[in-house]
Amino acid sequence: MVKAFPEINKLSSHLFWDVDRLTLDMRKHNKFIVGRVLEYGLLSDWIIIKNHYGKEELGRIATSLRSLDRRALSFIATYTGLPEDKFRCYTTRQSIPQHWNF
């Protein structure tokens, strides 16, 4: 069994409804954790990951995420000071066709 980081237990339980949080490693699964917090987390969750990873590391992790909703992308781009077109999710989103509005 993998030793859980204390920060994992402080994050909201709804973020990891589909996985066993005791198996998560804050270093190894950083993309998964940051993506979930950015899209579904509370302010308290954001503060925990911000204190754990720091601004530069959060920017590095977030730029490599394949998908983020528009609000999460705008938030992390503003926080890190990076332009949205530097994020992987921004460049891949443009090539995905949207559903029709009926």
Buried (B, 14 or more C-beta within 10 A) or exposed (E): EEEBBEBBEEBBEEBBEEEEBEEBBBEEBBEBBBBBBBBBBEEEBBEBBBEBBEEEBBBBBBBEBEEBEEEBBEBBBEBBEBEBEEBBBBEEBEEEEEEEEE
